[in-house]
Amino acid sequence: MHKIPGHHHISMITKNAKMNNQFYQKVLGLRRVKKTVNQDSPSMYHLFYGDLTGSAGTELSFFEMSMAGRTVRGTNAITQIGLLVPSFESLEYWKNRFELLDVVHGEIITYAGREALTFEDSEGLRLILLNNNGEEVPKHWSAWEDSIVEQKHRILGMGTTEITVRYLDRTAKTLKDMFGYVEVTRSEKEAIYQSVEGQSFGEIVLKQLEGPSEKPGRGSIHHLAIRVKNEEELRYWDGVVKERGFDSSGVIDRFYFQSLYFRDSNGILFEIATDGPGFTIDSTVEALGKELDLPPFLESKRAEIEAKLQPID
């Protein structure tokens, strides 16, 4: 039986790539592992941040949409990104760092059974740091030693992701019955699911909320991608998605990985993405994220593409 081993990446909208670049590198201490463009709209930056190589499960990805308006929060949306940090002392470190750098944040709370600290980036994107408390993380995650954040408090990778929906049972059924996620807790209006039982690196919190759907804009989350090993597994899931009656994009070659997209019954956009080949397919580890990388089918348009992009460094 095919199993989902955790999150792959999560993709958001930014209005300002330069400001976004500053926050995720200089405030959060993540590595920019790929500076590229949206393959479907190459006049738009697509930035990836993560660990040393942008390992699956550590990637935060942003599309720059300069015309993006304000996000109007609501239901039927991915509403919060969890990031794992090593310890409770790390939460205290980050709270002090956020105060020093004027980052919007809350107090240390308990969230999904873990000590946690909520904060927002410069465009109001909601994130939460979670105490990993020395628990296992995927073996392929590799720390970036040049981070400006001291080693014992660095962000490890993605943790609990929150999805808010109008009809909880519909998305719960997708996670449980289709993908085999384990239901950890369940109440009338909230439930927790894990792709690997007992591990937060594939955890999803579902919350039920009535009312209008979120209107996306800057600081909103576009989609959540979950991991599969290779293209063979991806094609298996493509069949499963279609058998369940969902419209699948079919397998798309994104050069750095292969993937497919579908929306569940609440309209939540999921991507299923392969672990490889990864961001080093066109770059050395040392050079990751430094120059504009383009997939081969866009290389002939490099001059035209670069002319439309504003420098961000």
ABEGO torsion letter per residue (X at the ends): XBBBAEBABBBBBBABAAAAAAAAAAAAGBBBABBBBBAABAABBBBBBBBAAGBBGABBBBBBBAABBBBBBBBGBBABBBBBBABAAAAAAAAAAAAAAGBBBBBBBBBGGBBBBBBBBAAGBBBBBBBAGGBBBBAABBBBAABABBAAABBAEBBBBBBBBABAAAAAAAAAAAAGBBBABBBAABBBBBABBGBAAABBBBBBBBEBBBBBBBGBBABBBBBBABAAAAAAAAAAAAAAGBBBAEBBBAGABBBBBBBBAAGBBBBBBBAOAEAAAABBAAABGABBBBBAAAAAAAAAAAAABBBAX
